Each structure stands twice: as C-alpha cells, then as structure tokens.
C-alpha cells in the first residue's frame, strides 16, 4: 500500500508567505556563512555533561541575529529558539522556531554535517521552512503549496528508485528503545541505517530523495519543523508513531518516500513492542 497525504491544504495569506520565505532564506544564508567561518576552528561549547546539550557562542550569535531580524519584520509573531526556550508554548496564530546549529557536536569537531533550521508554523504545521546545509553550500526552502527548492532548483519526489539508506538519530541519553531491533529489521530487508548527528539534515535527505526514510524517536519542534516543511512539499509521507498522517507530530516522527512508508513504519512499530 502506498501512503499518500490526506491533509487538506490550509491557505495562508500569500503576502505573508512570500515575505517570510524571503526573510527566512536571507537568515539561512547568513547562518551558513557564520557556520563555515567558525566550524571546527576553536569553537568551544559550554561545559555540559553531554554533547547533545552543547551550546556555543555561534549558537548564541545566530540566535540573537535571528530573533532581531524576525522581531523587526514580524513583531506580532513569537520566536522560539533551542538555546533559550525550554519548549514551544504559544496561543498565537503563527510562531517562528529556530535551531541555530543543529548538530553542535559535529560543528565543534569540524565534522561536515550540521545545519541551521528555521520554520514558520501554524496550527496545521509548517508554513515556511528553510534548512541551511553549509558544508554543501545548499539552502533548502519550502512554503505551503509552493513546493520545495534546493538553491532555487525545484525538488519533487517521484520516479526515482527508493534509496537503501534510512536515517535516525540518538536520544539525549543514547539509543532509543528498540533502536537495535529497528536497525536489524532494516538490514534484513536490505537497508542500512545511518546516524549522522543532525535531525534536520536526516529529514532533509528524504525530501531530497537521498534517503528512503528518517525515523526520529524524540525531538523538539525547532529540530525538525524546517525540514518537515521540505518533506511535505517534496511529496514525502509524514507520519506519527501510530502511522497517522500528521504534518508535525509531537511524539515520534517518520518521514518517508510514500512507496516505502508502510514497510519502515512496520519495522519501527515492531521494534518498539519488543
């Protein structure tokens, strides 16, 4: 069975979408320049116990810049950032969510796999999303009903062979429950699971057609909202852990090429009950 989205398209003021997309793209370019200028070159995290909790001066610089620009351009829309907000809580019609450096441990070490993620979200999910992939000099952008683009080039899933790569990520305390079983089930079916250290880029690989699926056991909204916007607009299936079609699940996320979504969901659900 092929999983297809049943989500109704929720219209948003076209003027707001256009301005939001332009500003978000500008911020993503700024972030990419800053990350490339500083990655692995003396950046030091706070002295936290886990690399999953590291915060660097670059995180703070990009957060301040993002807040300043968004607050000036959209004074009525709250901004939630990874490094200063405990969680996203707002009754506003729209909200911005940003992760200044997704993959901070990689960034500190100079491993070329980290991202800047920004999204405008409403009650139905991402409206606008951008993910900057600095090491590949790529800005991925999407807006509701307008499709996805990579450096301005349209991206749409369909016609390509499903990749044998499936992405996932650790939790803050290590492997998620059932992760080993999930990896084994994928391997038996001829798929390789990769843990690369950036939730935003893991989801983006599906939107780009490089990976067949991404499974995330836990995350914050700012980790994934930008990349989920890409996935939805590229034509990927976005499901929660129960297999329900959901534009931004709050507890467990599967993003997959539609033709493999059911199979990967079965691996995930089976691994969780063992």
C-alpha positions, 0 to 999 in steps of 0.5 A: 500500500502506498501512503499518500497525504490526506491533509487538506491544504490550509491557505495562508495569506500569500503576502505573508508567505512570500515575505517570510520565505524571503526573510527566512532564506536571507537568515539561512544564508547568513547562518551558513556563512557564520557556520563555515567561518567558525566550524571546527576552528576553536569553537568551544561549547559550554561545559555540559555533561553531554554533547547533545546539550552543547551550546556555543557562542555561534549558537548564541550569535545566530540566535540573537541575529535571528530573533532581531531580524524576525522581531523587526519584520514580524513583531506580532509573531513569537520566536522560539529558539533551542538555546533559550526556550525550554519548549514551544508554548504559544496561543498565537496564530503563527510562531517562528522556531529556530535551531541555530546549529543543529548538530553542535557536536559535529560543528565543534569537531569540524565534522561536515554535517550540521545545519541551521533550521528555521520554520514558520508554523501554524496550527496545521504545521509548517508554513515556511521552512528553510534548512541551511546545509553549509558544508554543501553550500545548499539552502533548502526552502519550502512554503505551503503549496509552493513546493520545495527548492534546493538553491532555487532548483525545484525538488519533487519526489517521484520516479526515482528508485527508493534509496537503501539508506534510512536515517535516525538519530540518538536520544539525549541519553543514547539509543532509543528503545528498540533502536537495535531491533529497528536497525536489524529489521532494516538490514534484513530487508536490505537497508542500512541505517545511518546516524549522522548527528543532525535531525534536520539534515536526516529529514532533509535527505528524504525530501531530497530523495537521498534517503528512503526514510528518517525515523526520529524517536524524540525531538523538539519542534525547532529540530525538525519543523524546517525540514518537515516543511521540505518533506511535505512539499517534496511529496514525502509521507509524514507520519506519527508513531501510530502511522497517522498522517500528521504534518508535525507530530509531537511524539515520534516522527517518520518521514518517508518516500510514500512507496516505502512508508508502510514497510519502515513504519512496520519495522519501527512499530515492531521494534518498539513492542519488543 
